[in-house]
Amino acid sequence: MVTMETVAAAAGVSTSTVSHVINKTRKVHPDTERAVLDAIDRVGYSPNHLARALAGAPTQTVGLAISALSNHYFGEVVHAIEAECANCGLMMLLADTHEDPDYELKVVQALHERRVDGILIAPAAGSTHRALDYLRERSVPTVLIDRFVGTTFDQIAVENRDAARTLVSHLVGLGHKRIAFVSGAAGLSTTTERLEGYQLALEAARIRFDPDLVRSGESKIEPACAAVRHLLALDKRPSALMTGNNLMTIGAMRALRAAGLSVPHDISLVGFDDFDWADVFAPRLTVMAQPVEKLGTRAVRLLARRIANPGARRQSVRLAPTFRLRDSAAAAHPRFR
């Protein structure tokens, strides 16, 4: 079996030097680099696509680091990205981050080691962003999807504040004053921005913000279900709910049905994200639909631009979602007015 040690012996260098040449983790003298590359060719260490990458040629591949398996919304984003990559003649390598910052770093390192031309990433929640630090330090062409972090990278997401404000204002217009919000995972820009939109709508309606009406659903089904059970147990329960994403909407529906409450007769419900069955639920759900196809398409084009022109001006793109008015919100019962 041909190994890195085989290459090192053939080139007359250390194994670590071979690793630095292959992974470009440290600058190596040009003569030494050439000796390693020649040795790689002689011993047949690397497959053709890696040899091309070592020679500096594009691989025509991009990496996608995203929690696609646990989030239906991201699954749709992946589909849109893959379609646009195909249109651009690019191969997409998908790696699921499982919303784990430590695993996300491993995923990003693995994609980089496979010499992708650039990386698309939906950063996991966390106080530190080690994966983003890794990408920045190595000048890897990168585009952030759905979640904004600083201004170091190109990034694309939906406009969240106005969208959340629209959802809450719709409930206010129906006479609701006790409006609860099931928020997403802490540390995500989407969670922060949607909470801000919720608060802005209350402020505009001169409704006092009550922190007891905001509970984290952690962007997942079961925590959202628990959050709604807590809200329903308040001395004065809410007359309406807004959920921060599709999974939390499902969790909320489970909790409401388990409590024997009918939507919208007993309590109104609106949420972020449209999904396949939102229009066939009983009742049909009023939601803010994100432009998934456009998000994926624009993300790939931003990355292709960054790959072609590494020095181009950074872009932060916001896309407008669509308010889909259906049947899950109704006029507040007189006892809640």
N, C-alpha and C positions, 0 to 999 in steps of 0.2 A: 504493500500500500504506500502510495506517495503521500508524504506528509510535509508540513511546514519545516520540520527538522531536515527532511531530505533536501528541500530547497536551500536551507541555510548552509548545509554541508557543501552543496554544489557551488554556491556563490562565495563560500569562504567568509560568511558573516554569522552573526548570532541569530537565533530564532526570533528574538524581539525585534531585530532590525527588519527581518522579513515581514513580521506582523505590521510594523509601522508603514512599510511600503504598500502592503496590500490594503490596509485600512485607512491609510493617510492620516494617522493619528499623531505623527511627528515628522518634521521636515528631515529628510535624509539627503546626504550629498548626492548630486546627480550621477556621479560615477558609480556610487554604491547602489543607487536605485536601478541604474541600467544593468548592473551585474545581477541583481535579484530578478529583474524581469527576464533577463536572458536565461537564468537558471530555471525559472518557472517554465519557460518555453521548452528547455532541454529535457526536464524531468517529467513534463506533462502534468503539472500539479493542478492547474485550473481549467475549468471548462471554457468553451469559447466565449460565452457571454461575459465571464469574469475577466478574461484576458483582454477583451475589447474595453472593458471599463478601466482596467489598469493602464491601458494605453491612452486613456483620456477620452475615448469616444462615448457618446451618450448611449444608455442602455434602452432607451425608449420605454422605461418602466417608471411608475410612480407608486409610492407607498401610501396606504390609507390606514391610519390608526384611529379607531372609533369603536364605541361599544354597541355594535350592530346587533349582536345576538340577544341582548337584554332589552332593547328599545326598538319598538316597531317603527317609530318615526325615523330613527337612524337607518333602519333597514331600507326604507324608501329612499333616503338620501344616498345610500350606497348604490342602489339601482341606478339612480340618475347620474352619479359620478361614473359608474362603469360604462354607461351608454355614451357619455361624452368622451371618455377616454378612447373608446372604440372609434368614435368619429375623428379623433385627433391622431389615430394610429399609435396609441399608447396602451401598454399592458398595465393593469392595476393589480397590485399585491395588497390583499386585505389582511389586517391583523386586528383582532378584537382586544381592546384595552381593559374590558371588564370594569371600567370606571375606577380602576385601582392605579394611583399615581406611581407606585413602585413597578408594577407590571407594565404600565405605560412606557416607562423608561426603557425597560428591556425590549419592548416591541419596537420602539423607535431605533434603538441601537441595532436590532436585528435587521430592520429594513435598510438602515444606512449601510450596514456591512454587506448587504446584497447589492450595493451600488445603484440604488434607485436614483433617478435624476432629481426627484423632489418628493416632498411628503405633505399630504393633507392630514390634518389632525383636529379632532374635537377634544380639546384638553379636559382631562379628568378634574374633578373638584379637588381642591387641596390648597393649603396655605403656601406651598412651594410648588414650583413647576420645573422639576429637574429635567424632564424630557425637553421642555422648551429651551432650557439653558444649554442642554447638549446640542440641540439643533442650531442655536445662535452661535455657540462657540466654534462650530465647524462650518458655519456659513452654508448650511443645507437649505436650498430653496424650499420654503415652507409657506403654507396657507392654513390659517385657523378657520375652522368651520363651526358655525352656530354659536360659539362662545368666544367673546372678546377677552384678550389679556394684553393690556398695555398697548404699545404702538410699534413694537419691534418688528412684527411680521405683517404681511398682507393678511386680511381677515374678512370674512363675510358672514353675515347673520341676518336674522329677521329683526325688524324694528319692534321692540318688546314693550317699551313704556306706553306709547300711544295705544298699542293694541290692547294691553291690559286695562288701560283707562277706558277704552271703548266698551269692553265687556262689562266692567263695573258700572259705567254710566248707563248702560242698557238696563241693568237691574235697578238702579236708582230711578230711572224713568218709569219703571213698573211699580214704584212705591216702596221698594225695599230700603230699609235703613240698617238692619242687622245683617250685614253681608260679611261672610267669612271667606278667608282665603287659605287654601291648602297649597303651601309653597313648595318649591323644589329643593334639591340638595344645596346645603350651604356651600359657599365658595364658588358658585357658578355665576357668571354675569347674567345669564337668563333669569336666575332666581332673584337676584338683586333688582334687575330692571323691571321685572313683572311686579314685584312688591312695590316698587316706586310708583308704577302706573296705578296700582290699586289705591295707594295712599293719595295720589294726585286726584283721582276721581272722587274720593270721599271728601277731600278738602274743597274741591270745586262745588260739591253739593252741600257743604257746611255740615257734614256728618263727622262727629268726633271719632278719631281713630282709636279703636279699642284693641290693644295687643292680644287680649284673650281670644280674639276672633281670628288670629293668624296662627296656624299650626303647620309645622313642616311635615310633608309627606315623603321627603327624601327622594322625590322623583320616581317612586316605586309604588306598586299596587298595595302591598300589605301595610307599609307604614302610612300610606294615605288613608287606608281603611281605618286604621287605629286613630289617625288624626280626626277623622270625621266622627268617630264614636265619641271622642273627647269633646268635640264641639257640640254634639247633640246632648251631652250630659251637663252642659252649662245651665245655670239657674234660668237664664233667658237665652234659649237656643237661637241660632241664626234663622232667618227666613229664606236666605239664599246663600249659595256657595259658588266660589270660583276656584277651579283647579288649575294648577300650573303646567300640566302636560297630559298626554293621553293616558299613560299608565295610572296616574293619580285620579283621572276621571273614572276609570274602571274601578279603582279602589273605593272611590266615593260612592259610586252606584251600588256596590256590594254592601257597604255600611248602611246606606239609606234603606235598601230593600230588607236587610236583616232587622232594621229597626221598625219595619212595617210602614215606612213613609213613602208616599207616592210623589213622583216628580211629574209635573210641577205643582200638583194640587196642594201638597203639604209643604214642599220646599222647592225652590227653583235652583237650577244648576246650569252653569256655563263653564267652558274650559278652553284651554289652549290645545291646539292640534286637531286636525280633522283626521279621521281614519276610516277604513273601509266600512265598518259597521256602524259608524256614528249616525248615518242616515237611515239605518234600519232598526236602531234601538227603539224601544217604546218607553218614553217618547223619543222622537228624533232630537239629537243633541245640538244645541246652539254652541258654536265653537268659533275660534279664530284659527283659520286654516293657514298654515305656512306654505309658501311657494316652493315645495320640495324640489321639483324638477329644475326650476330656475336656480335654486341654491346650488345644486350639484353641478349644473352646467357652468355657472359663473365661477365656481370654485376651481374647476379644472382649467378654465381659461386664465384665471389669475395665476395659477401655478405655472402654466405653460409660458406666460409672459415673464414670470420671475426667472424661470430656467433660462429663457432666451436672453434676458437682460437683467443680470444680477444686480446692477446698480440702479434700476428703475425706482421711481418714487413709490413709497409704500402706499397701499390703498386699504381703506376700511369701508366696506360696502354694506349698506343696510337695504334690505328688501321689504316691501310692504306686504303684510299678510292680508287675508280676506275674511271679513266678518260674514259668517254664514248663520243667518237667523232661521231657527227651526222652532221646536215646540217645547223645549225643556225649561223655559222660563216663562212665568205668568205673573199677573198682578199680585202684589202682596196681599195676604189675608188682612182684613181690618184690624185684627188683634196685634199685628206687627207694625202697623203704620204709626 
